[in-house]
């Protein structure tokens, strides 16, 4: 992805590293975590470290934006731990959801992680077009703000 960015805009500096620990000099008005990237961090401790790292890089008043799917828990019968998100001729994909450990694509602890990192939830919508987030939403875009 860094190579593709540089092919389009060589003037934008990039860093390849662990989103929970990588640091760059300076403070920024925006830290953006792309679609479902937070799910790559499998433990709550790793995810909290990511929120803290984002907060460390934000200037006062800066925003941390993540985009994340919401697990389809209504489709999860008692005892079932996975829900298909794609079933095709050449590919099958399932979201594994462990409600006991909160492992998977759950957004349940996101606000707590932001609070632990010193940020406040400013806005949550279902999609980039600003559609309101409801209990029927299948994804969300959340913006946290570092207090001024």
Phi and psi in radians as a Rosetta constraint file:
Dihedral C 1 N 2 CA 2 C 2 CIRCULARHARMONIC -1.074 0.35
Dihedral N 2 CA 2 C 2 N 3 CIRCULARHARMONIC -0.713 0.35
Dihedral C 2 N 3 CA 3 C 3 CIRCULARHARMONIC -1.112 0.35
Dihedral N 3 CA 3 C 3 N 4 CIRCULARHARMONIC -0.708 0.35
Dihedral C 3 N 4 CA 4 C 4 CIRCULARHARMONIC -1.134 0.35
Dihedral N 4 CA 4 C 4 N 5 CIRCULARHARMONIC -0.702 0.35
Dihedral C 4 N 5 CA 5 C 5 CIRCULARHARMONIC -1.078 0.35
Dihedral N 5 CA 5 C 5 N 6 CIRCULARHARMONIC -0.819 0.35
Dihedral C 5 N 6 CA 6 C 6 CIRCULARHARMONIC -1.147 0.35
Dihedral N 6 CA 6 C 6 N 7 CIRCULARHARMONIC -0.496 0.35
Dihedral C 6 N 7 CA 7 C 7 CIRCULARHARMONIC -1.136 0.35
Dihedral N 7 CA 7 C 7 N 8 CIRCULARHARMONIC -0.551 0.35
Dihedral C 7 N 8 CA 8 C 8 CIRCULARHARMONIC -1.590 0.35
Dihedral N 8 CA 8 C 8 N 9 CIRCULARHARMONIC -0.704 0.35
Dihedral C 8 N 9 CA 9 C 9 CIRCULARHARMONIC -2.478 0.35
Dihedral N 9 CA 9 C 9 N 10 CIRCULARHARMONIC 1.572 0.35
Dihedral C 9 N 10 CA 10 C 10 CIRCULARHARMONIC -1.257 0.35
Dihedral N 10 CA 10 C 10 N 11 CIRCULARHARMONIC -0.201 0.35
Dihedral C 10 N 11 CA 11 C 11 CIRCULARHARMONIC -1.466 0.35
Dihedral N 11 CA 11 C 11 N 12 CIRCULARHARMONIC -0.081 0.35
Dihedral C 11 N 12 CA 12 C 12 CIRCULARHARMONIC -1.684 0.35
Dihedral N 12 CA 12 C 12 N 13 CIRCULARHARMONIC 2.038 0.35
Dihedral C 12 N 13 CA 13 C 13 CIRCULARHARMONIC -1.237 0.35
Dihedral N 13 CA 13 C 13 N 14 CIRCULARHARMONIC 2.528 0.35
Dihedral C 13 N 14 CA 14 C 14 CIRCULARHARMONIC -2.282 0.35
Dihedral N 14 CA 14 C 14 N 15 CIRCULARHARMONIC 2.692 0.35
Dihedral C 14 N 15 CA 15 C 15 CIRCULARHARMONIC -2.296 0.35
Dihedral N 15 CA 15 C 15 N 16 CIRCULARHARMONIC 2.282 0.35
Dihedral C 15 N 16 CA 16 C 16 CIRCULARHARMONIC -1.806 0.35
Dihedral N 16 CA 16 C 16 N 17 CIRCULARHARMONIC 2.161 0.35
Dihedral C 16 N 17 CA 17 C 17 CIRCULARHARMONIC -3.117 0.35
Dihedral N 17 CA 17 C 17 N 18 CIRCULARHARMONIC -3.067 0.35
Dihedral C 17 N 18 CA 18 C 18 CIRCULARHARMONIC -1.321 0.35
Dihedral N 18 CA 18 C 18 N 19 CIRCULARHARMONIC 2.151 0.35
Dihedral C 18 N 19 CA 19 C 19 CIRCULARHARMONIC -1.123 0.35
Dihedral N 19 CA 19 C 19 N 20 CIRCULARHARMONIC -0.289 0.35
Dihedral C 19 N 20 CA 20 C 20 CIRCULARHARMONIC -1.547 0.35
Dihedral N 20 CA 20 C 20 N 21 CIRCULARHARMONIC -0.305 0.35
Dihedral C 20 N 21 CA 21 C 21 CIRCULARHARMONIC -2.318 0.35
Dihedral N 21 CA 21 C 21 N 22 CIRCULARHARMONIC -0.378 0.35
Dihedral C 21 N 22 CA 22 C 22 CIRCULARHARMONIC -1.107 0.35
Dihedral N 22 CA 22 C 22 N 23 CIRCULARHARMONIC 2.451 0.35
Dihedral C 22 N 23 CA 23 C 23 CIRCULARHARMONIC -2.223 0.35
Dihedral N 23 CA 23 C 23 N 24 CIRCULARHARMONIC 2.685 0.35
Dihedral C 23 N 24 CA 24 C 24 CIRCULARHARMONIC -2.371 0.35
Dihedral N 24 CA 24 C 24 N 25 CIRCULARHARMONIC 2.686 0.35
Dihedral C 24 N 25 CA 25 C 25 CIRCULARHARMONIC -1.226 0.35
Dihedral N 25 CA 25 C 25 N 26 CIRCULARHARMONIC 2.598 0.35
Dihedral C 25 N 26 CA 26 C 26 CIRCULARHARMONIC 1.747 0.35
Dihedral N 26 CA 26 C 26 N 27 CIRCULARHARMONIC 2.994 0.35
Dihedral C 26 N 27 CA 27 C 27 CIRCULARHARMONIC -2.131 0.35
Dihedral N 27 CA 27 C 27 N 28 CIRCULARHARMONIC 2.641 0.35
Dihedral C 27 N 28 CA 28 C 28 CIRCULARHARMONIC -2.289 0.35
Dihedral N 28 CA 28 C 28 N 29 CIRCULARHARMONIC 2.731 0.35
Dihedral C 28 N 29 CA 29 C 29 CIRCULARHARMONIC -1.472 0.35
Dihedral N 29 CA 29 C 29 N 30 CIRCULARHARMONIC -0.275 0.35
Dihedral C 29 N 30 CA 30 C 30 CIRCULARHARMONIC -2.535 0.35
Dihedral N 30 CA 30 C 30 N 31 CIRCULARHARMONIC 2.312 0.35
Dihedral C 30 N 31 CA 31 C 31 CIRCULARHARMONIC -2.129 0.35
Dihedral N 31 CA 31 C 31 N 32 CIRCULARHARMONIC 2.141 0.35
Dihedral C 31 N 32 CA 32 C 32 CIRCULARHARMONIC -2.068 0.35
Dihedral N 32 CA 32 C 32 N 33 CIRCULARHARMONIC 2.197 0.35
Dihedral C 32 N 33 CA 33 C 33 CIRCULARHARMONIC -1.882 0.35
Dihedral N 33 CA 33 C 33 N 34 CIRCULARHARMONIC 1.968 0.35
Dihedral C 33 N 34 CA 34 C 34 CIRCULARHARMONIC -1.157 0.35
Dihedral N 34 CA 34 C 34 N 35 CIRCULARHARMONIC 2.916 0.35
Dihedral C 34 N 35 CA 35 C 35 CIRCULARHARMONIC -0.640 0.35
Dihedral N 35 CA 35 C 35 N 36 CIRCULARHARMONIC 2.022 0.35
Dihedral C 35 N 36 CA 36 C 36 CIRCULARHARMONIC 1.038 0.35
Dihedral N 36 CA 36 C 36 N 37 CIRCULARHARMONIC 0.230 0.35
Dihedral C 36 N 37 CA 37 C 37 CIRCULARHARMONIC -1.060 0.35
Dihedral N 37 CA 37 C 37 N 38 CIRCULARHARMONIC -0.601 0.35
Dihedral C 37 N 38 CA 38 C 38 CIRCULARHARMONIC -1.030 0.35
Dihedral N 38 CA 38 C 38 N 39 CIRCULARHARMONIC -0.475 0.35
Dihedral C 38 N 39 CA 39 C 39 CIRCULARHARMONIC -1.189 0.35
Dihedral N 39 CA 39 C 39 N 40 CIRCULARHARMONIC -0.267 0.35
Dihedral C 39 N 40 CA 40 C 40 CIRCULARHARMONIC -1.258 0.35
Dihedral N 40 CA 40 C 40 N 41 CIRCULARHARMONIC -0.335 0.35
Dihedral C 40 N 41 CA 41 C 41 CIRCULARHARMONIC -1.617 0.35
Dihedral N 41 CA 41 C 41 N 42 CIRCULARHARMONIC 1.947 0.35
Dihedral C 41 N 42 CA 42 C 42 CIRCULARHARMONIC -1.445 0.35
Dihedral N 42 CA 42 C 42 N 43 CIRCULARHARMONIC -0.306 0.35
Dihedral C 42 N 43 CA 43 C 43 CIRCULARHARMONIC -2.007 0.35
Dihedral N 43 CA 43 C 43 N 44 CIRCULARHARMONIC 2.763 0.35
Dihedral C 43 N 44 CA 44 C 44 CIRCULARHARMONIC -1.100 0.35
Dihedral N 44 CA 44 C 44 N 45 CIRCULARHARMONIC -0.650 0.35
Dihedral C 44 N 45 CA 45 C 45 CIRCULARHARMONIC -1.073 0.35
Dihedral N 45 CA 45 C 45 N 46 CIRCULARHARMONIC -0.730 0.35
Dihedral C 45 N 46 CA 46 C 46 CIRCULARHARMONIC -1.135 0.35
Dihedral N 46 CA 46 C 46 N 47 CIRCULARHARMONIC -0.708 0.35
Dihedral C 46 N 47 CA 47 C 47 CIRCULARHARMONIC -1.186 0.35
Dihedral N 47 CA 47 C 47 N 48 CIRCULARHARMONIC -0.684 0.35
Dihedral C 47 N 48 CA 48 C 48 CIRCULARHARMONIC -1.092 0.35
Dihedral N 48 CA 48 C 48 N 49 CIRCULARHARMONIC -0.722 0.35
Dihedral C 48 N 49 CA 49 C 49 CIRCULARHARMONIC -1.056 0.35
Dihedral N 49 CA 49 C 49 N 50 CIRCULARHARMONIC -0.647 0.35
Dihedral C 49 N 50 CA 50 C 50 CIRCULARHARMONIC -1.124 0.35
Dihedral N 50 CA 50 C 50 N 51 CIRCULARHARMONIC -0.791 0.35
Dihedral C 50 N 51 CA 51 C 51 CIRCULARHARMONIC -1.090 0.35
Dihedral N 51 CA 51 C 51 N 52 CIRCULARHARMONIC -0.731 0.35
Dihedral C 51 N 52 CA 52 C 52 CIRCULARHARMONIC -1.128 0.35
Dihedral N 52 CA 52 C 52 N 53 CIRCULARHARMONIC -0.687 0.35
Dihedral C 52 N 53 CA 53 C 53 CIRCULARHARMONIC -1.139 0.35
Dihedral N 53 CA 53 C 53 N 54 CIRCULARHARMONIC -0.709 0.35
Dihedral C 53 N 54 CA 54 C 54 CIRCULARHARMONIC -1.068 0.35
Dihedral N 54 CA 54 C 54 N 55 CIRCULARHARMONIC -0.803 0.35
Dihedral C 54 N 55 CA 55 C 55 CIRCULARHARMONIC -1.078 0.35
Dihedral N 55 CA 55 C 55 N 56 CIRCULARHARMONIC -0.649 0.35
Dihedral C 55 N 56 CA 56 C 56 CIRCULARHARMONIC -1.074 0.35
Dihedral N 56 CA 56 C 56 N 57 CIRCULARHARMONIC -0.533 0.35
Dihedral C 56 N 57 CA 57 C 57 CIRCULARHARMONIC -1.614 0.35
Dihedral N 57 CA 57 C 57 N 58 CIRCULARHARMONIC -0.114 0.35
Dihedral C 57 N 58 CA 58 C 58 CIRCULARHARMONIC -1.543 0.35
Dihedral N 58 CA 58 C 58 N 59 CIRCULARHARMONIC 2.405 0.35
Dihedral C 58 N 59 CA 59 C 59 CIRCULARHARMONIC -1.286 0.35
Dihedral N 59 CA 59 C 59 N 60 CIRCULARHARMONIC 2.744 0.35
Dihedral C 59 N 60 CA 60 C 60 CIRCULARHARMONIC -0.915 0.35
Dihedral N 60 CA 60 C 60 N 61 CIRCULARHARMONIC 2.309 0.35
Dihedral C 60 N 61 CA 61 C 61 CIRCULARHARMONIC 1.486 0.35
Dihedral N 61 CA 61 C 61 N 62 CIRCULARHARMONIC -0.096 0.35
Dihedral C 61 N 62 CA 62 C 62 CIRCULARHARMONIC -1.215 0.35
Dihedral N 62 CA 62 C 62 N 63 CIRCULARHARMONIC 2.864 0.35
Dihedral C 62 N 63 CA 63 C 63 CIRCULARHARMONIC -2.142 0.35
Dihedral N 63 CA 63 C 63 N 64 CIRCULARHARMONIC 2.504 0.35
Dihedral C 63 N 64 CA 64 C 64 CIRCULARHARMONIC -1.947 0.35
Dihedral N 64 CA 64 C 64 N 65 CIRCULARHARMONIC 2.082 0.35
Dihedral C 64 N 65 CA 65 C 65 CIRCULARHARMONIC -2.042 0.35
Dihedral N 65 CA 65 C 65 N 66 CIRCULARHARMONIC 2.232 0.35
Dihedral C 65 N 66 CA 66 C 66 CIRCULARHARMONIC -2.220 0.35
Dihedral N 66 CA 66 C 66 N 67 CIRCULARHARMONIC 2.644 0.35
Dihedral C 66 N 67 CA 67 C 67 CIRCULARHARMONIC -2.121 0.35
Dihedral N 67 CA 67 C 67 N 68 CIRCULARHARMONIC 2.232 0.35
Dihedral C 67 N 68 CA 68 C 68 CIRCULARHARMONIC -2.595 0.35
Dihedral N 68 CA 68 C 68 N 69 CIRCULARHARMONIC 2.435 0.35
Dihedral C 68 N 69 CA 69 C 69 CIRCULARHARMONIC -1.316 0.35
Dihedral N 69 CA 69 C 69 N 70 CIRCULARHARMONIC 2.692 0.35
Dihedral C 69 N 70 CA 70 C 70 CIRCULARHARMONIC -1.833 0.35
Dihedral N 70 CA 70 C 70 N 71 CIRCULARHARMONIC 2.188 0.35
Dihedral C 70 N 71 CA 71 C 71 CIRCULARHARMONIC -1.073 0.35
Dihedral N 71 CA 71 C 71 N 72 CIRCULARHARMONIC 2.413 0.35
Dihedral C 71 N 72 CA 72 C 72 CIRCULARHARMONIC -1.362 0.35
Dihedral N 72 CA 72 C 72 N 73 CIRCULARHARMONIC 1.206 0.35
Dihedral C 72 N 73 CA 73 C 73 CIRCULARHARMONIC -1.096 0.35
Dihedral N 73 CA 73 C 73 N 74 CIRCULARHARMONIC -0.473 0.35
Dihedral C 73 N 74 CA 74 C 74 CIRCULARHARMONIC -1.141 0.35
Dihedral N 74 CA 74 C 74 N 75 CIRCULARHARMONIC -0.404 0.35
Dihedral C 74 N 75 CA 75 C 75 CIRCULARHARMONIC -1.566 0.35
Dihedral N 75 CA 75 C 75 N 76 CIRCULARHARMONIC 0.091 0.35
Dihedral C 75 N 76 CA 76 C 76 CIRCULARHARMONIC -1.785 0.35
Dihedral N 76 CA 76 C 76 N 77 CIRCULARHARMONIC 1.728 0.35
Dihedral C 76 N 77 CA 77 C 77 CIRCULARHARMONIC -1.163 0.35
Dihedral N 77 CA 77 C 77 N 78 CIRCULARHARMONIC 2.720 0.35
Dihedral C 77 N 78 CA 78 C 78 CIRCULARHARMONIC -0.915 0.35
Dihedral N 78 CA 78 C 78 N 79 CIRCULARHARMONIC 2.310 0.35
Dihedral C 78 N 79 CA 79 C 79 CIRCULARHARMONIC 1.562 0.35
Dihedral N 79 CA 79 C 79 N 80 CIRCULARHARMONIC -0.271 0.35
Dihedral C 79 N 80 CA 80 C 80 CIRCULARHARMONIC -1.510 0.35
Dihedral N 80 CA 80 C 80 N 81 CIRCULARHARMONIC 2.395 0.35
Dihedral C 80 N 81 CA 81 C 81 CIRCULARHARMONIC -1.992 0.35
Dihedral N 81 CA 81 C 81 N 82 CIRCULARHARMONIC 0.014 0.35
Dihedral C 81 N 82 CA 82 C 82 CIRCULARHARMONIC -2.443 0.35
Dihedral N 82 CA 82 C 82 N 83 CIRCULARHARMONIC 2.617 0.35
Dihedral C 82 N 83 CA 83 C 83 CIRCULARHARMONIC -2.297 0.35
Dihedral N 83 CA 83 C 83 N 84 CIRCULARHARMONIC 2.263 0.35
Dihedral C 83 N 84 CA 84 C 84 CIRCULARHARMONIC -1.222 0.35
Dihedral N 84 CA 84 C 84 N 85 CIRCULARHARMONIC 2.395 0.35
Dihedral C 84 N 85 CA 85 C 85 CIRCULARHARMONIC -1.920 0.35
Dihedral N 85 CA 85 C 85 N 86 CIRCULARHARMONIC -0.281 0.35
Dihedral C 85 N 86 CA 86 C 86 CIRCULARHARMONIC -2.749 0.35
Dihedral N 86 CA 86 C 86 N 87 CIRCULARHARMONIC 2.256 0.35
Dihedral C 86 N 87 CA 87 C 87 CIRCULARHARMONIC -2.327 0.35
Dihedral N 87 CA 87 C 87 N 88 CIRCULARHARMONIC 1.998 0.35
Dihedral C 87 N 88 CA 88 C 88 CIRCULARHARMONIC -2.384 0.35
Dihedral N 88 CA 88 C 88 N 89 CIRCULARHARMONIC -3.058 0.35
Dihedral C 88 N 89 CA 89 C 89 CIRCULARHARMONIC -1.146 0.35
Dihedral N 89 CA 89 C 89 N 90 CIRCULARHARMONIC -0.621 0.35
Dihedral C 89 N 90 CA 90 C 90 CIRCULARHARMONIC -2.022 0.35
Dihedral N 90 CA 90 C 90 N 91 CIRCULARHARMONIC 0.016 0.35
Dihedral C 90 N 91 CA 91 C 91 CIRCULARHARMONIC -2.658 0.35
Dihedral N 91 CA 91 C 91 N 92 CIRCULARHARMONIC 2.402 0.35
Dihedral C 91 N 92 CA 92 C 92 CIRCULARHARMONIC -2.280 0.35
Dihedral N 92 CA 92 C 92 N 93 CIRCULARHARMONIC 2.337 0.35
Dihedral C 92 N 93 CA 93 C 93 CIRCULARHARMONIC -2.302 0.35
Dihedral N 93 CA 93 C 93 N 94 CIRCULARHARMONIC 2.436 0.35
Dihedral C 93 N 94 CA 94 C 94 CIRCULARHARMONIC -2.330 0.35
Dihedral N 94 CA 94 C 94 N 95 CIRCULARHARMONIC 2.421 0.35
Dihedral C 94 N 95 CA 95 C 95 CIRCULARHARMONIC -1.575 0.35
Dihedral N 95 CA 95 C 95 N 96 CIRCULARHARMONIC 2.149 0.35
Dihedral C 95 N 96 CA 96 C 96 CIRCULARHARMONIC -1.599 0.35
Dihedral N 96 CA 96 C 96 N 97 CIRCULARHARMONIC 2.221 0.35
Dihedral C 96 N 97 CA 97 C 97 CIRCULARHARMONIC -2.182 0.35
Dihedral N 97 CA 97 C 97 N 98 CIRCULARHARMONIC 2.025 0.35
Dihedral C 97 N 98 CA 98 C 98 CIRCULARHARMONIC -1.898 0.35
Dihedral N 98 CA 98 C 98 N 99 CIRCULARHARMONIC 1.777 0.35
Dihedral C 98 N 99 CA 99 C 99 CIRCULARHARMONIC -1.204 0.35
Dihedral N 99 CA 99 C 99 N 100 CIRCULARHARMONIC -0.414 0.35
Dihedral C 99 N 100 CA 100 C 100 CIRCULARHARMONIC -1.236 0.35
Dihedral N 100 CA 100 C 100 N 101 CIRCULARHARMONIC -0.786 0.35
Dihedral C 100 N 101 CA 101 C 101 CIRCULARHARMONIC -1.722 0.35
Dihedral N 101 CA 101 C 101 N 102 CIRCULARHARMONIC -0.070 0.35
Dihedral C 101 N 102 CA 102 C 102 CIRCULARHARMONIC 1.072 0.35
Dihedral N 102 CA 102 C 102 N 103 CIRCULARHARMONIC 0.501 0.35
Dihedral C 102 N 103 CA 103 C 103 CIRCULARHARMONIC -1.494 0.35
Dihedral N 103 CA 103 C 103 N 104 CIRCULARHARMONIC 2.479 0.35
Dihedral C 103 N 104 CA 104 C 104 CIRCULARHARMONIC 2.220 0.35
Dihedral N 104 CA 104 C 104 N 105 CIRCULARHARMONIC -2.533 0.35
Dihedral C 104 N 105 CA 105 C 105 CIRCULARHARMONIC -1.796 0.35
Dihedral N 105 CA 105 C 105 N 106 CIRCULARHARMONIC 0.347 0.35
Dihedral C 105 N 106 CA 106 C 106 CIRCULARHARMONIC -1.110 0.35
Dihedral N 106 CA 106 C 106 N 107 CIRCULARHARMONIC 2.490 0.35
Dihedral C 106 N 107 CA 107 C 107 CIRCULARHARMONIC -1.777 0.35
Dihedral N 107 CA 107 C 107 N 108 CIRCULARHARMONIC 0.180 0.35
Dihedral C 107 N 108 CA 108 C 108 CIRCULARHARMONIC -0.946 0.35
Dihedral N 108 CA 108 C 108 N 109 CIRCULARHARMONIC -0.700 0.35
Dihedral C 108 N 109 CA 109 C 109 CIRCULARHARMONIC -1.786 0.35
Dihedral N 109 CA 109 C 109 N 110 CIRCULARHARMONIC 0.185 0.35
Dihedral C 109 N 110 CA 110 C 110 CIRCULARHARMONIC -1.083 0.35
Dihedral N 110 CA 110 C 110 N 111 CIRCULARHARMONIC -0.784 0.35
Dihedral C 110 N 111 CA 111 C 111 CIRCULARHARMONIC -1.140 0.35
Dihedral N 111 CA 111 C 111 N 112 CIRCULARHARMONIC -0.645 0.35
Dihedral C 111 N 112 CA 112 C 112 CIRCULARHARMONIC -1.106 0.35
Dihedral N 112 CA 112 C 112 N 113 CIRCULARHARMONIC -0.736 0.35
Dihedral C 112 N 113 CA 113 C 113 CIRCULARHARMONIC -1.107 0.35
Dihedral N 113 CA 113 C 113 N 114 CIRCULARHARMONIC -0.690 0.35
Dihedral C 113 N 114 CA 114 C 114 CIRCULARHARMONIC -1.126 0.35
Dihedral N 114 CA 114 C 114 N 115 CIRCULARHARMONIC -0.745 0.35
Dihedral C 114 N 115 CA 115 C 115 CIRCULARHARMONIC -1.075 0.35
Dihedral N 115 CA 115 C 115 N 116 CIRCULARHARMONIC -0.767 0.35
Dihedral C 115 N 116 CA 116 C 116 CIRCULARHARMONIC -1.116 0.35
Dihedral N 116 CA 116 C 116 N 117 CIRCULARHARMONIC -0.471 0.35
Dihedral C 116 N 117 CA 117 C 117 CIRCULARHARMONIC -1.562 0.35
Dihedral N 117 CA 117 C 117 N 118 CIRCULARHARMONIC 0.009 0.35
Dihedral C 117 N 118 CA 118 C 118 CIRCULARHARMONIC 1.452 0.35
Dihedral N 118 CA 118 C 118 N 119 CIRCULARHARMONIC 0.396 0.35
Dihedral C 118 N 119 CA 119 C 119 CIRCULARHARMONIC -1.995 0.35
Dihedral N 119 CA 119 C 119 N 120 CIRCULARHARMONIC 2.803 0.35
Dihedral C 119 N 120 CA 120 C 120 CIRCULARHARMONIC -2.095 0.35
Dihedral N 120 CA 120 C 120 N 121 CIRCULARHARMONIC 2.445 0.35
Dihedral C 120 N 121 CA 121 C 121 CIRCULARHARMONIC -1.178 0.35
Dihedral N 121 CA 121 C 121 N 122 CIRCULARHARMONIC 2.144 0.35
Dihedral C 121 N 122 CA 122 C 122 CIRCULARHARMONIC -1.711 0.35
Dihedral N 122 CA 122 C 122 N 123 CIRCULARHARMONIC -0.704 0.35
Dihedral C 122 N 123 CA 123 C 123 CIRCULARHARMONIC -2.795 0.35
Dihedral N 123 CA 123 C 123 N 124 CIRCULARHARMONIC 2.524 0.35
Dihedral C 123 N 124 CA 124 C 124 CIRCULARHARMONIC -2.419 0.35
Dihedral N 124 CA 124 C 124 N 125 CIRCULARHARMONIC 2.198 0.35
Dihedral C 124 N 125 CA 125 C 125 CIRCULARHARMONIC -2.216 0.35
Dihedral N 125 CA 125 C 125 N 126 CIRCULARHARMONIC 2.884 0.35
Dihedral C 125 N 126 CA 126 C 126 CIRCULARHARMONIC -1.331 0.35
Dihedral N 126 CA 126 C 126 N 127 CIRCULARHARMONIC -0.585 0.35
Dihedral C 126 N 127 CA 127 C 127 CIRCULARHARMONIC -2.597 0.35
Dihedral N 127 CA 127 C 127 N 128 CIRCULARHARMONIC 2.990 0.35
Dihedral C 127 N 128 CA 128 C 128 CIRCULARHARMONIC -1.079 0.35
Dihedral N 128 CA 128 C 128 N 129 CIRCULARHARMONIC -0.396 0.35
Dihedral C 128 N 129 CA 129 C 129 CIRCULARHARMONIC -1.347 0.35
Dihedral N 129 CA 129 C 129 N 130 CIRCULARHARMONIC -0.011 0.35
Dihedral C 129 N 130 CA 130 C 130 CIRCULARHARMONIC 1.560 0.35
Dihedral N 130 CA 130 C 130 N 131 CIRCULARHARMONIC 0.094 0.35
Dihedral C 130 N 131 CA 131 C 131 CIRCULARHARMONIC -0.971 0.35
Dihedral N 131 CA 131 C 131 N 132 CIRCULARHARMONIC 2.341 0.35
Dihedral C 131 N 132 CA 132 C 132 CIRCULARHARMONIC -1.023 0.35
Dihedral N 132 CA 132 C 132 N 133 CIRCULARHARMONIC 2.523 0.35
Dihedral C 132 N 133 CA 133 C 133 CIRCULARHARMONIC -1.445 0.35
Dihedral N 133 CA 133 C 133 N 134 CIRCULARHARMONIC 2.210 0.35
Dihedral C 133 N 134 CA 134 C 134 CIRCULARHARMONIC -2.292 0.35
Dihedral N 134 CA 134 C 134 N 135 CIRCULARHARMONIC 3.097 0.35
Dihedral C 134 N 135 CA 135 C 135 CIRCULARHARMONIC -1.200 0.35
Dihedral N 135 CA 135 C 135 N 136 CIRCULARHARMONIC -0.168 0.35
Dihedral C 135 N 136 CA 136 C 136 CIRCULARHARMONIC -1.722 0.35
Dihedral N 136 CA 136 C 136 N 137 CIRCULARHARMONIC -0.027 0.35
Dihedral C 136 N 137 CA 137 C 137 CIRCULARHARMONIC -1.158 0.35
Dihedral N 137 CA 137 C 137 N 138 CIRCULARHARMONIC 2.482 0.35
Dihedral C 137 N 138 CA 138 C 138 CIRCULARHARMONIC -1.757 0.35
Dihedral N 138 CA 138 C 138 N 139 CIRCULARHARMONIC -0.071 0.35
Dihedral C 138 N 139 CA 139 C 139 CIRCULARHARMONIC -2.722 0.35
Dihedral N 139 CA 139 C 139 N 140 CIRCULARHARMONIC 2.967 0.35
Dihedral C 139 N 140 CA 140 C 140 CIRCULARHARMONIC -2.623 0.35
Dihedral N 140 CA 140 C 140 N 141 CIRCULARHARMONIC 2.702 0.35
Dihedral C 140 N 141 CA 141 C 141 CIRCULARHARMONIC -2.093 0.35
Dihedral N 141 CA 141 C 141 N 142 CIRCULARHARMONIC 2.066 0.35
Dihedral C 141 N 142 CA 142 C 142 CIRCULARHARMONIC -2.038 0.35
Dihedral N 142 CA 142 C 142 N 143 CIRCULARHARMONIC 2.481 0.35
Dihedral C 142 N 143 CA 143 C 143 CIRCULARHARMONIC -2.143 0.35
Dihedral N 143 CA 143 C 143 N 144 CIRCULARHARMONIC 2.123 0.35
Dihedral C 143 N 144 CA 144 C 144 CIRCULARHARMONIC -1.896 0.35
Dihedral N 144 CA 144 C 144 N 145 CIRCULARHARMONIC 2.571 0.35
Dihedral C 144 N 145 CA 145 C 145 CIRCULARHARMONIC -2.076 0.35
Dihedral N 145 CA 145 C 145 N 146 CIRCULARHARMONIC 2.378 0.35
Dihedral C 145 N 146 CA 146 C 146 CIRCULARHARMONIC -1.455 0.35
Dihedral N 146 CA 146 C 146 N 147 CIRCULARHARMONIC 2.156 0.35
Dihedral C 146 N 147 CA 147 C 147 CIRCULARHARMONIC -0.989 0.35
Dihedral N 147 CA 147 C 147 N 148 CIRCULARHARMONIC 2.542 0.35
